[in-house]
Amino acid sequence: MADCSFEGRVALVTGAASGLGRQHALELARRGAKVVVNDIARDEEGRSKAEIFAAELTAQGLIAAHDAGNIGIEAQARGMVDDTVRKFGRIDILVNNAGNGKPGTAHDTSTADFRAIIDVHVFGMFWAMQQALGHMRAQDYGRIINTASGTGAFGMKDAFAYVTAKAAIFGMTKAAALDTPDRNIRINTLSPVAYTQMGGGYTAFNPRFTEEKMHVRHVTPVVLMLAHEDCTLHGEAISAAGGRAAKIFEATVRGHYADPLTCESLFENLDAVFDDREFFALKNSRDQYALIPD
């Protein structure tokens, strides 16, 4: 492939006024896509940052429009997808990037804080993705990238709601991909690490992780690949950080088998239960049944 061109494609990027979303939108536009940049943020004068950024892209000779809707509100999440179609005639790419976060543990996170994060990360991505799928299925083409996090895959302390929400995105993406085998639609997960308003401070535990090393531009190439028409990946998750791209996956091990299985035998064979020298990366939940001995 000579280059990753997006000429003739239409993309919607949520949370695109800063950080990762801004870089994704910028590169898609530079490569020929018509881009709708979404963000609820406003500057000190009350102006929409999405509108300002879209105007900056237009001034560069690129094609862009803005949407200031809140992805955590269903009508607005669905509306930004339909608005993209009204403005540019179709939607080919959805980058679900918008997010929020607040520290808190499992024992002190309030229901209100938990719901605020779930509404954006889980419901917001669901609403936007479902609305986009309606258009994409009709045109038999689409690329959806849902932004998760390594915290959702591997955990992190004092971030209970955020970790829970990001973990859900891995499952949501895989389920949506399994539900969409009959169209030229690809749905995948991005798990980024980069210096943004929500992420940073990496030098605190490793001084080589400078702001330059962890710049958002080192993540965007993965988005471009997943958004491109030549991408055949479906239901996959890719970690991207500092120039590294790598698959994230769920796996199971051979484990311990006994008939009957007892509490006592489990204590005696915990090493086998957790022995990960051999593991199996399954494509769907039914594959695990083949690992149960006769």
N, C-alpha and C positions, 0 to 999 in steps of 0.2 A: 504494500500500500504506500503510495507516494506521500500522502499527507492526510491528516484528519480534517477534512473540510466539512462544514455544516451549511453550505450554500443551499438555500431553499427550505431549510428546517426552521421550525419555530420552537423556542424553549421558554419555559417558565421556571424561574429560580426563586425560591422563597428565602426570606432572610438575607436579601442580596445587597443591602446597603453598606455592609462592612464585612470584614473578615473573610471567611471561606466563600460565602455566597457571592460576595462582590468579585472575588477572583474568578470563580466559576463563570459568572455572567459575562465578565470582561473577555475571557478567553473564548467563550462560545460566540460572542458578538464579533470578535476579531477574526474568527474563522468562518464568518459568513452567516451565522444564525440571526434570525430576528428574535430579540430577547425581551421578555417582560420581567422586570425586576420588581420583586415584591418585598416590602418591609413596612412595619408599623412605626419605626423610629422617626423621630423629628428632631431638628436641630434646636438651638437655643432660641431661635426666632419663631419656632413653631412650624417651620417648613418641612414638608415630607422629604426625608433623606432618599427615599426611593425615586421620587420625582427629580431631585437634584442629580442623582447618579444617572438616571436615564437621559437627562439633558446633557450631561457630560459625554455620554456615549454617542449621542446624536451629533454633538459638536465635533466629534472625531470622525464623522462620516459613517458611523455605524447605525444600525437600525434597532431602536429600543423604545419601549414604552414602560410605564410604571403602574404599580398597583399598591395601594397602602392598606390593604385588607389585613385583618388579624386571622391567622390560620387557626387559632384556637377557638374561633367562632364558626360553627358549621356553615351558615349562610355565606360568610365571607370566604371561607376556604374553598367552597364549591364555586362561589362567584368569581374568584380570581382565575380559575380554570376556564370558565365560560367567557370571561372577559378577554382572556388571551385569544380564544377562538374568534370572538367578535372582532378583535383588532387585527388579527393576522390570518384568519380563515381556517386555522387548524392548530393543533398542538402536537408536536412530535416528541418533545423532551420535557420531562418534569424532574427537576432537581429539588427534592424535599430537604431543605437545608435549615429552615428556621428552627430555632430552639430557645429554651430558657433553662434556668437552673437556680437552685437554692440549696445550701448545705442543710443537712439534717440527718439524724440517725433513725433507725427503725423504731426506737422507743420514744422519740420526741417530735417526729414530723407530724404536722397538723394535717387534718383532712383537707383544709383549704389549700395548703401548699402542695400537697400531693396531687390534688385535682388540677391545680393550675399547670403543673408540669405534664401530667398525663394528657390534659386537653390539647396542649401544643404538640408534644412529641408523638403521641399515639393517635388520638382522635384527629388532630390536624392533618397528620400524614395520611391517615385512613381516608378522611373526607376528600382531600386533594387527589389522592391516588385513585379512589373510586370514581370521582368525577372525570378525571383524565382518561381512565380506562374506557368509559363510555364512548368518548370521542375516538380513542385509539383503536378500539375494537371495530368501530364502524369504518375506519380508514385502513384497517389491517396494518397498522404500523405504530410503534411507540417505544420509547426508552424511558424507564423510570429509575431514578437513583434515590434511595431512601438513606438518609444519614443517621447512622447509629454511633456507637462509640465502643472503644475497648473496655470502658467501664461496664458496659452492658454485657460484654462477653466474659470478662474476667473479674469484675467486681471492683469496688473501691469503698473505703470507709467514709462515713459522714457525708454520704450523697445518696441516701436511700431512695428518694423519689426519682432522681435522675437516673440512677443505675437501673431501677425497675423499668422506667420508660424506655431507656435505650435497649435493654434486653428484649423488650416486647417487639422492637423494630426488626430484629433478626428473624423472629418467628413470623411476623406479619409479612415480611418480604418473601420468605420462603413459601408460605402458604399461598400468597398471591401468585407467585410464579407457577406453583403446581396447579393452580386454578386457571392458568392461562397458557395451555400448551398448543392452542389451535389458531394462534395469530402470530404475525411477525412483531411481537411485543417482547421486550426483555426487561425484567424487573430485578434489580440487584441492590445490594447494601454497600455503602461506603462507611468505613470506620476510620475517621481521620484523627491525626494528632498535629496540632499547629498552634502557633502564637495567635490568639484572638482575644477579644474582650472576655470570653468565657474560659479560655484556656491559656496557660502560660506558666511562668515560674519554673520551667524545667531545669534551669541552671541550679536551682536549689538542691537538686539531688544528682546532677551531672553537669559540670561546667562546660562540656563540649556541646551541649544542646543550646546553642545560642539562638537569638531571635532570627538570625539569618538561616541557620541550619533548619529551624522549625518554621520557616516562612510558609504561608498558605500556598504559594505558587508550586511548592513541592507536592501538594496534594491534588491540585486541579487536573494534572494529566490523567489521573485515574478516572475522574469524572468524564473527561473528554473521551476516553476509551470506552467507558460504559455507555455513554450517550451516542456513540457513533453507530451508523447503519451497519457496519461490518462486525459489530459485537454480537457474538453468539452465546455469551454467558447468560444464564437464567437461574435466578434463585441463589446466586453466589454472594459471598461477602469478602470484601477486600480491605485490608488495613493499609493506610497510606500515611507516611510520615518521614520527613527528612530525606526524601529520595528513595525510600524503600516502599515497595508494594508487595503484599503477601496475602494469601488466602487465609481466612479465618473459617473454621468449620467445627461442627459438633461431631463427636465420635463416642464410641463405646468400646469396651474391652471384652475379652473372652469371658472373664469372670469365673465365679465358682458355681458349680452345679451339684445338687444333691437331691435325692428322692427318697425320703422326704427332706425338704429344706427345713432346718430348725434354727432357733436362736443360738443354740450352742454351737452348731456347725458353722454358723456365720462368724462367731467370735474366733473360732479355731482357724478359719480360712480367710480372714480379712485381707491378708496379703494377696490372695488370688483375686478377690473382689476388686482390688485396686491396682492390680498388676497391669501397667500400661505399656509394657514392652511390645505387645501386639495390640493393635486397635483397628477399628473399622469405622470409616467415614460413610455414613448411610445417606442415601438420597431422599428417603422419606421414612416415616415412622414404621411402615409395614416391613421394612427390611430387617428390623430387629428380631422379627419372629423366626427368621432363618437361623438365628444364633442359639435358639432354645433346643437343647438335645432331645432326641426322641425318648 
